[in-house]
Amino acid sequence: MRRSSSSVPTNIAEGCGRNSNAQLANFLQIGTGSCSELQYQLILSKDLSYIDEAVFNELHSDVTGIRKMIFGYWEKL
């Protein structure tokens, strides 16, 4: 989960360092893929009782908010 969560801003930063909006959009897409990985890992953690429902809901909401921010940025390119 740490790896997936750190991959999101890492890909955004890499995309910002590229020379075109098309390349940035590609890295934003990769970042949303990392959000999907993290969401699955949260679901799995809850199903395996590693985290409780309250923690799951809070973290899932955070990841969903980040995903929406990425899509909003993507749409403005």
N, CA, C and O atoms as CSV, one atom per row, in Angstrom:
chain,resi,resn,atom,element,x,y,z
A,1,MET,N,N,0.818,-1.186,0.000
A,1,MET,CA,C,0.000,0.000,0.000
A,1,MET,C,C,0.868,1.258,0.000
A,1,MET,O,O,0.523,2.260,-0.626
A,2,ARG,N,N,1.976,1.195,0.696
A,2,ARG,CA,C,2.892,2.345,0.683
A,2,ARG,C,C,3.438,2.573,-0.719
A,2,ARG,O,O,3.584,3.712,-1.164
A,3,ARG,N,N,3.732,1.504,-1.393
A,3,ARG,CA,C,4.276,1.603,-2.746
A,3,ARG,C,C,3.242,2.208,-3.700
A,3,ARG,O,O,3.568,3.102,-4.482
A,4,SER,N,N,2.011,1.728,-3.638
A,4,SER,CA,C,0.956,2.275,-4.500
A,4,SER,C,C,0.692,3.738,-4.193
A,4,SER,O,O,0.555,4.554,-5.105
A,5,SER,N,N,0.619,4.073,-2.907
A,5,SER,CA,C,0.303,5.446,-2.536
A,5,SER,C,C,1.431,6.414,-2.904
A,5,SER,O,O,1.167,7.560,-3.268
A,6,SER,N,N,2.667,5.967,-2.814
A,6,SER,CA,C,3.766,6.863,-3.197
A,6,SER,C,C,3.909,6.959,-4.712
A,6,SER,O,O,4.488,7.919,-5.220
A,7,SER,N,N,3.389,5.978,-5.432
A,7,SER,CA,C,3.454,5.988,-6.885
A,7,SER,C,C,2.572,7.071,-7.493
A,7,SER,O,O,2.882,7.587,-8.567
A,8,VAL,N,N,1.482,7.419,-6.825
A,8,VAL,CA,C,0.559,8.423,-7.368
A,8,VAL,C,C,1.263,9.774,-7.552
A,8,VAL,O,O,1.327,10.259,-8.681
A,9,PRO,N,N,1.788,10.398,-6.501
A,9,PRO,CA,C,2.441,11.698,-6.709
A,9,PRO,C,C,3.754,11.592,-7.493
A,9,PRO,O,O,4.165,12.546,-8.153
A,10,THR,N,N,4.401,10.442,-7.416
A,10,THR,CA,C,5.638,10.262,-8.176
A,10,THR,C,C,5.360,10.346,-9.678
A,10,THR,O,O,6.109,10.988,-10.414
A,11,ASN,N,N,4.297,9.705,-10.126
A,11,ASN,CA,C,3.944,9.757,-11.543
A,11,ASN,C,C,3.489,11.147,-11.963
A,11,ASN,O,O,3.782,11.587,-13.075
A,12,ILE,N,N,2.778,11.835,-11.088
A,12,ILE,CA,C,2.366,13.201,-11.407
A,12,ILE,C,C,3.591,14.094,-11.555
A,12,ILE,O,O,3.677,14.892,-12.489
A,13,ALA,N,N,4.536,13.957,-10.633
A,13,ALA,CA,C,5.758,14.760,-10.704
A,13,ALA,C,C,6.544,14.454,-11.975
A,13,ALA,O,O,7.056,15.361,-12.630
A,14,GLU,N,N,6.635,13.178,-12.317
A,14,GLU,CA,C,7.364,12.817,-13.542
A,14,GLU,C,C,6.678,13.399,-14.766
A,14,GLU,O,O,7.340,13.898,-15.676
A,15,GLY,N,N,5.349,13.336,-14.790
A,15,GLY,CA,C,4.610,13.899,-15.919
A,15,GLY,C,C,4.791,15.398,-16.040
A,15,GLY,O,O,4.854,15.931,-17.148
A,16,CYS,N,N,4.876,16.083,-14.905
A,16,CYS,CA,C,5.093,17.536,-14.923
A,16,CYS,C,C,6.460,17.894,-15.485
A,16,CYS,O,O,6.654,18.989,-16.013
A,17,GLY,N,N,7.397,16.981,-15.371
A,17,GLY,CA,C,8.739,17.231,-15.891
A,17,GLY,C,C,8.888,16.912,-17.364
A,17,GLY,O,O,9.964,17.105,-17.931
A,18,ARG,N,N,7.842,16.433,-17.987
A,18,ARG,CA,C,7.895,16.099,-19.414
A,18,ARG,C,C,7.620,17.331,-20.254
A,18,ARG,O,O,7.241,18.382,-19.737
A,19,ASN,N,N,7.817,17.186,-21.560
A,19,ASN,CA,C,7.763,18.340,-22.464
A,19,ASN,C,C,6.404,18.629,-23.072
A,19,ASN,O,O,6.256,19.632,-23.771
A,20,SER,N,N,5.412,17.793,-22.834
A,20,SER,CA,C,4.126,18.036,-23.486
A,20,SER,C,C,2.966,17.654,-22.583
A,20,SER,O,O,3.105,16.872,-21.642
A,21,ASN,N,N,1.825,18.229,-22.902
A,21,ASN,CA,C,0.616,17.888,-22.160
A,21,ASN,C,C,0.202,16.444,-22.413
A,21,ASN,O,O,-0.379,15.802,-21.538
A,22,ALA,N,N,0.496,15.934,-23.596
A,22,ALA,CA,C,0.165,14.539,-23.897
A,22,ALA,C,C,0.942,13.600,-22.986
A,22,ALA,O,O,0.391,12.620,-22.485
A,23,GLN,N,N,2.219,13.896,-22.768
A,23,GLN,CA,C,3.013,13.063,-21.869
A,23,GLN,C,C,2.544,13.217,-20.428
A,23,GLN,O,O,2.500,12.237,-19.685
A,24,LEU,N,N,2.193,14.434,-20.025
A,24,LEU,CA,C,1.660,14.658,-18.687
A,24,LEU,C,C,0.369,13.863,-18.508
A,24,LEU,O,O,0.176,13.220,-17.476
A,25,ALA,N,N,-0.516,13.902,-19.507
A,25,ALA,CA,C,-1.775,13.159,-19.433
A,25,ALA,C,C,-1.511,11.666,-19.274
A,25,ALA,O,O,-2.226,10.988,-18.535
A,26,ASN,N,N,-0.509,11.154,-19.949
A,26,ASN,CA,C,-0.160,9.735,-19.823
A,26,ASN,C,C,0.248,9.397,-18.390
A,26,ASN,O,O,-0.172,8.371,-17.854
A,27,PHE,N,N,1.054,10.241,-17.771
A,27,PHE,CA,C,1.488,9.982,-16.402
A,27,PHE,C,C,0.354,10.192,-15.395
A,27,PHE,O,O,0.324,9.542,-14.351
A,28,LEU,N,N,-0.568,11.091,-15.705
A,28,LEU,CA,C,-1.749,11.231,-14.853
A,28,LEU,C,C,-2.590,9.953,-14.922
A,28,LEU,O,O,-3.145,9.511,-13.916
A,29,GLN,N,N,-2.674,9.371,-16.111
A,29,GLN,CA,C,-3.398,8.113,-16.263
A,29,GLN,C,C,-2.717,7.002,-15.460
A,29,GLN,O,O,-3.399,6.193,-14.830
A,30,ILE,N,N,-1.416,6.953,-15.475
A,30,ILE,CA,C,-0.680,5.967,-14.680
A,30,ILE,C,C,-0.943,6.206,-13.190
A,30,ILE,O,O,-1.103,5.256,-12.422
A,31,GLY,N,N,-0.987,7.472,-12.790
A,31,GLY,CA,C,-1.275,7.803,-11.399
A,31,GLY,C,C,-2.660,7.338,-10.967
A,31,GLY,O,O,-2.836,6.879,-9.839
A,32,THR,N,N,-3.652,7.452,-11.863
A,32,THR,CA,C,-4.987,6.965,-11.517
A,32,THR,C,C,-4.994,5.443,-11.441
A,32,THR,O,O,-5.761,4.862,-10.673
A,33,GLY,N,N,-4.148,4.798,-12.229
A,33,GLY,CA,C,-4.010,3.345,-12.109
A,33,GLY,C,C,-3.476,2.965,-10.738
A,33,GLY,O,O,-3.916,1.977,-10.149
A,34,SER,N,N,-2.536,3.741,-10.229
A,34,SER,CA,C,-2.019,3.493,-8.880
A,34,SER,C,C,-3.100,3.718,-7.829
A,34,SER,O,O,-3.131,3.025,-6.812
A,35,CYS,N,N,-3.993,4.690,-8.071
A,35,CYS,CA,C,-5.131,4.891,-7.166
A,35,CYS,C,C,-6.022,3.649,-7.170
A,35,CYS,O,O,-6.516,3.234,-6.121
A,36,SER,N,N,-6.225,3.065,-8.333
A,36,SER,CA,C,-7.039,1.850,-8.424
A,36,SER,C,C,-6.390,0.700,-7.652
A,36,SER,O,O,-7.071,-0.050,-6.952
A,37,GLU,N,N,-5.081,0.569,-7.783
A,37,GLU,CA,C,-4.361,-0.454,-7.020
A,37,GLU,C,C,-4.566,-0.243,-5.524
A,37,GLU,O,O,-4.835,-1.191,-4.786
A,38,LEU,N,N,-4.438,0.986,-5.090
A,38,LEU,CA,C,-4.577,1.296,-3.672
A,38,LEU,C,C,-5.996,1.027,-3.188
A,38,LEU,O,O,-6.189,0.514,-2.085
A,39,GLN,N,N,-6.985,1.367,-4.002
A,39,GLN,CA,C,-8.363,1.088,-3.608
A,39,GLN,C,C,-8.590,-0.413,-3.454
A,39,GLN,O,O,-9.248,-0.850,-2.510
A,40,TYR,N,N,-8.057,-1.192,-4.366
A,40,TYR,CA,C,-8.199,-2.647,-4.236
A,40,TYR,C,C,-7.506,-3.140,-2.960
A,40,TYR,O,O,-8.053,-3.975,-2.240
A,41,GLN,N,N,-6.326,-2.633,-2.688
A,41,GLN,CA,C,-5.596,-3.066,-1.500
A,41,GLN,C,C,-6.345,-2.683,-0.221
A,41,GLN,O,O,-6.288,-3.410,0.771
A,42,LEU,N,N,-7.040,-1.555,-0.241
A,42,LEU,CA,C,-7.870,-1.178,0.908
A,42,LEU,C,C,-9.030,-2.157,1.084
A,42,LEU,O,O,-9.328,-2.579,2.201
A,43,ILE,N,N,-9.675,-2.511,-0.014
A,43,ILE,CA,C,-10.777,-3.476,0.046
A,43,ILE,C,C,-10.279,-4.815,0.576
A,43,ILE,O,O,-10.914,-5.429,1.433
A,44,LEU,N,N,-9.151,-5.256,0.066
A,44,LEU,CA,C,-8.578,-6.519,0.517
A,44,LEU,C,C,-8.219,-6.460,2.000
A,44,LEU,O,O,-8.471,-7.411,2.740
A,45,SER,N,N,-7.637,-5.357,2.430
A,45,SER,CA,C,-7.275,-5.194,3.841
A,45,SER,C,C,-8.495,-5.252,4.750
A,45,SER,O,O,-8.452,-5.833,5.835
A,46,LYS,N,N,-9.577,-4.644,4.293
A,46,LYS,CA,C,-10.824,-4.685,5.068
A,46,LYS,C,C,-11.376,-6.109,5.083
A,46,LYS,O,O,-11.774,-6.609,6.135
A,47,ASP,N,N,-11.401,-6.762,3.922
A,47,ASP,CA,C,-11.937,-8.127,3.839
A,47,ASP,C,C,-11.141,-9.117,4.686
A,47,ASP,O,O,-11.696,-10.081,5.213
A,48,LEU,N,N,-9.843,-8.872,4.812
A,48,LEU,CA,C,-8.992,-9.758,5.620
A,48,LEU,C,C,-8.915,-9.313,7.080
A,48,LEU,O,O,-8.158,-9.873,7.873
A,49,SER,N,N,-9.702,-8.306,7.418
A,49,SER,CA,C,-9.783,-7.758,8.784
A,49,SER,C,C,-8.465,-7.158,9.277
A,49,SER,O,O,-8.181,-7.170,10.475
A,50,TYR,N,N,-7.665,-6.634,8.348
A,50,TYR,CA,C,-6.465,-5.901,8.756
A,50,TYR,C,C,-6.816,-4.494,9.207
A,50,TYR,O,O,-6.141,-3.918,10.060
A,51,ILE,N,N,-7.887,-3.940,8.625
A,51,ILE,CA,C,-8.385,-2.623,9.026
A,51,ILE,C,C,-9.886,-2.747,9.266
A,51,ILE,O,O,-10.548,-3.617,8.701
A,52,ASP,N,N,-10.410,-1.865,10.111
A,52,ASP,CA,C,-11.851,-1.918,10.369
A,52,ASP,C,C,-12.601,-1.023,9.378
A,52,ASP,O,O,-11.999,-0.304,8.581
A,53,GLU,N,N,-13.906,-1.090,9.454
A,53,GLU,CA,C,-14.772,-0.380,8.508
A,53,GLU,C,C,-14.555,1.128,8.548
A,53,GLU,O,O,-14.555,1.777,7.502
A,54,ALA,N,N,-14.373,1.686,9.726
A,54,ALA,CA,C,-14.198,3.139,9.858
A,54,ALA,C,C,-12.911,3.601,9.182
A,54,ALA,O,O,-12.908,4.607,8.472
A,55,VAL,N,N,-11.833,2.881,9.396
A,55,VAL,CA,C,-10.553,3.230,8.765
A,55,VAL,C,C,-10.677,3.070,7.257
A,55,VAL,O,O,-10.215,3.920,6.495
A,56,PHE,N,N,-11.305,1.971,6.827
A,56,PHE,CA,C,-11.505,1.753,5.393
A,56,PHE,C,C,-12.262,2.913,4.777
A,56,PHE,O,O,-11.848,3.447,3.748
A,57,ASN,N,N,-13.366,3.309,5.391
A,57,ASN,CA,C,-14.187,4.385,4.834
A,57,ASN,C,C,-13.414,5.690,4.708
A,57,ASN,O,O,-13.525,6.392,3.703
A,58,GLU,N,N,-12.633,6.009,5.729
A,58,GLU,CA,C,-11.846,7.243,5.697
A,58,GLU,C,C,-10.793,7.212,4.588
A,58,GLU,O,O,-10.671,8.160,3.812
A,59,LEU,N,N,-10.040,6.122,4.522
A,59,LEU,CA,C,-8.978,6.023,3.519
A,59,LEU,C,C,-9.541,5.918,2.102
A,59,LEU,O,O,-8.999,6.507,1.168
A,60,HIS,N,N,-10.625,5.167,1.950
A,60,HIS,CA,C,-11.244,5.036,0.629
A,60,HIS,C,C,-11.753,6.389,0.144
A,60,HIS,O,O,-11.628,6.724,-1.034
A,61,SER,N,N,-12.324,7.159,1.058
A,61,SER,CA,C,-12.788,8.504,0.719
A,61,SER,C,C,-11.625,9.399,0.299
A,61,SER,O,O,-11.746,10.172,-0.651
A,62,ASP,N,N,-10.504,9.296,1.002
A,62,ASP,CA,C,-9.311,10.084,0.649
A,62,ASP,C,C,-8.816,9.734,-0.753
A,62,ASP,O,O,-8.517,10.624,-1.549
A,63,VAL,N,N,-8.731,8.446,-1.051
A,63,VAL,CA,C,-8.239,8.010,-2.367
A,63,VAL,C,C,-9.210,8.455,-3.464
A,63,VAL,O,O,-8.784,8.878,-4.539
A,64,THR,N,N,-10.505,8.360,-3.192
A,64,THR,CA,C,-11.501,8.803,-4.166
A,64,THR,C,C,-11.358,10.300,-4.438
A,64,THR,O,O,-11.467,10.737,-5.584
A,65,GLY,N,N,-11.116,11.080,-3.397
A,65,GLY,CA,C,-10.905,12.518,-3.566
A,65,GLY,C,C,-9.666,12.829,-4.394
A,65,GLY,O,O,-9.688,13.729,-5.233
A,66,ILE,N,N,-8.600,12.097,-4.163
A,66,ILE,CA,C,-7.364,12.288,-4.933
A,66,ILE,C,C,-7.595,11.942,-6.400
A,66,ILE,O,O,-7.137,12.648,-7.298
A,67,ARG,N,N,-8.312,10.845,-6.625
A,67,ARG,CA,C,-8.625,10.438,-7.999
A,67,ARG,C,C,-9.417,11.540,-8.709
A,67,ARG,O,O,-9.147,11.841,-9.872
A,68,LYS,N,N,-10.385,12.138,-8.025
A,68,LYS,CA,C,-11.181,13.217,-8.615
A,68,LYS,C,C,-10.308,14.423,-8.937
A,68,LYS,O,O,-10.499,15.065,-9.970
A,69,MET,N,N,-9.350,14.739,-8.064
A,69,MET,CA,C,-8.447,15.855,-8.331
A,69,MET,C,C,-7.592,15.587,-9.563
A,69,MET,O,O,-7.367,16.482,-10.377
A,70,ILE,N,N,-7.115,14.349,-9.695
A,70,ILE,CA,C,-6.302,14.001,-10.867
A,70,ILE,C,C,-7.132,14.137,-12.136
A,70,ILE,O,O,-6.663,14.715,-13.117
A,71,PHE,N,N,-8.362,13.612,-12.135
A,71,PHE,CA,C,-9.222,13.725,-13.309
A,71,PHE,C,C,-9.535,15.181,-13.631
A,71,PHE,O,O,-9.587,15.559,-14.801
A,72,GLY,N,N,-9.744,16.000,-12.604
A,72,GLY,CA,C,-9.992,17.417,-12.826
A,72,GLY,C,C,-8.814,18.109,-13.488
A,72,GLY,O,O,-8.988,18.930,-14.388
A,73,TYR,N,N,-7.613,17.772,-13.035
A,73,TYR,CA,C,-6.391,18.318,-13.639
A,73,TYR,C,C,-6.256,17.839,-15.083
A,73,TYR,O,O,-5.917,18.615,-15.977
A,74,TRP,N,N,-6.521,16.573,-15.293
A,74,TRP,CA,C,-6.426,15.967,-16.616
A,74,TRP,C,C,-7.367,16.667,-17.598
A,74,TRP,O,O,-6.982,16.946,-18.734
A,75,GLU,N,N,-8.586,16.948,-17.169
A,75,GLU,CA,C,-9.569,17.585,-18.042
A,75,GLU,C,C,-9.162,18.992,-18.434
A,75,GLU,O,O,-9.597,19.492,-19.471
A,76,LYS,N,N,-8.337,19.641,-17.625
A,76,LYS,CA,C,-7.926,21.016,-17.934
A,76,LYS,C,C,-6.735,21.086,-18.885
A,76,LYS,O,O,-6.358,22.172,-19.327
A,77,LEU,N,N,-6.147,19.952,-19.200
A,77,LEU,CA,C,-5.002,19.952,-20.126
A,77,LEU,C,C,-5.444,20.249,-21.551
A,77,LEU,O,O,-4.614,20.289,-22.459
